[in-house]
Amino acid sequence: MNSKGNPVLIEMAGQLPETSKLYQLVVTSVDYSTIFDQAKEDFFGFADLEKVIKNGMTGLTMLKENGYESYLQDMEEEDRFIMCGIIQMLADLAQELDED
């Protein structure tokens, strides 16, 4: 467990919807490998909303289950690309922190 949380990771997560599972994992300071795994799952969901990602669910369905439902309602294509970038940066930092 990551008892204090990483301030940079927490600040970056502030760009996510507070309802997202990834946001919740970061602010509750779970271990970095769990944050990385969730970020990777969310990234693949945003990367292709129609592709079957996990357990027969499309990216869109999985993202709704992961707390992005309200974000997805008003999302434009540019927003999707921005979210992919934010999530990728979170994943990269969590992975780097996990290796330290």
BELZIMO-V426299 format. One record per pair of residues at least 24 apart in sequence whose C-alpha atoms are under 10 Angstrom apart, sorted by the first residue. I is the first residue (numbers start at 1). J is the second residue. D is the distance in Angstrom with one decimal. If there is no record, write none. Layout:
BEGIN
I_J_D, I_J_D
END
This chain:
BEGIN
1_28_9.7, 1_29_7.0, 1_30_5.2, 1_31_4.5, 1_32_7.9, 1_33_9.7, 1_34_9.6, 2_26_9.4, 2_28_8.7, 2_29_5.1, 2_30_5.4, 2_31_5.1, 2_32_7.2, 2_98_9.7, 3_28_8.5, 3_29_6.0, 3_30_7.6, 3_31_8.5, 4_28_8.8, 4_29_6.5, 4_30_9.4, 5_29_4.7, 5_30_7.9, 5_31_8.9, 5_32_9.3, 6_32_9.6, 6_93_9.7, 6_94_9.2, 6_97_8.8, 8_90_9.3, 8_93_8.8, 9_35_9.9, 9_89_9.1, 9_90_6.5, 9_91_9.5, 9_93_7.2, 9_94_7.5, 9_97_9.7, 10_90_9.3, 12_86_7.3, 12_87_8.9, 12_89_8.2, 12_90_6.9, 12_93_9.9, 13_86_8.1, 13_87_8.4, 13_89_9.8, 13_90_7.4, 15_83_8.5, 15_86_7.6, 15_87_9.4, 16_68_8.8, 16_71_9.1, 16_83_7.8, 16_86_8.1, 16_87_8.4, 17_67_7.8, 17_68_6.8, 17_69_9.5, 17_70_8.5, 17_71_7.0, 18_67_8.3, 18_68_8.9, 19_66_8.1, 19_67_5.0, 19_68_6.8, 19_69_8.7, 19_70_8.8, 19_71_9.3, 20_63_8.5, 20_64_8.9, 20_65_8.8, 20_66_5.6, 20_67_4.0, 20_68_5.5, 20_69_8.7, 20_70_9.9, 20_71_9.4, 21_63_9.4, 21_65_8.7, 21_66_5.3, 21_67_5.9, 21_68_8.4, 22_66_7.8, 22_67_8.6, 22_68_9.8, 22_87_8.8, 22_90_9.3, 23_66_10.0, 23_67_9.2, 24_67_9.7, 26_90_9.3, 26_94_9.4, 31_94_8.8, 31_97_9.6, 31_98_7.8, 32_91_9.0, 32_93_8.8, 32_94_5.1, 32_95_6.7, 32_96_8.7, 32_97_6.7, 32_98_5.2, 32_99_9.0, 33_91_9.1, 33_94_6.8, 33_95_6.6, 33_96_9.6, 33_97_8.8, 33_98_6.1, 33_99_9.1, 34_91_9.9, 34_94_8.7, 34_95_9.5, 34_98_9.6, 35_90_8.2, 35_91_7.1, 35_93_9.7, 35_94_6.4, 35_95_8.4, 35_98_9.6, 36_87_9.4, 36_88_9.3, 36_90_7.5, 36_91_4.8, 36_92_7.5, 36_93_8.3, 36_94_5.4, 36_95_5.9, 36_96_9.5, 36_97_9.8, 36_98_8.7, 37_91_7.7, 37_94_9.2, 37_95_9.1, 38_66_9.1, 38_87_9.4, 38_90_9.9, 38_91_8.3, 39_84_9.5, 39_86_9.5, 39_87_5.8, 39_88_7.1, 39_89_9.1, 39_90_6.8, 39_91_5.3, 39_92_9.1, 39_94_8.9, 40_84_9.9, 40_87_7.7, 40_88_7.5, 40_90_9.2, 40_91_6.4, 40_92_9.4, 41_66_9.5, 41_87_9.6, 41_91_9.9, 42_66_7.9, 42_68_9.4, 42_83_9.4, 42_84_8.3, 42_87_7.3, 42_88_9.2, 42_91_9.8, 43_80_9.9, 43_81_10.0, 43_83_8.1, 43_84_5.6, 43_85_8.4, 43_86_9.0, 43_87_6.0, 43_88_6.6, 43_91_8.8, 44_84_8.4, 44_87_9.8, 44_88_9.8, 45_84_9.1, 46_72_9.7, 46_79_10.0, 46_80_6.3, 46_81_7.9, 46_82_9.9, 46_83_7.5, 46_84_6.2, 46_87_9.3, 47_80_7.8, 47_81_7.9, 47_83_9.4, 47_84_6.7, 48_80_9.8, 49_80_9.7
END
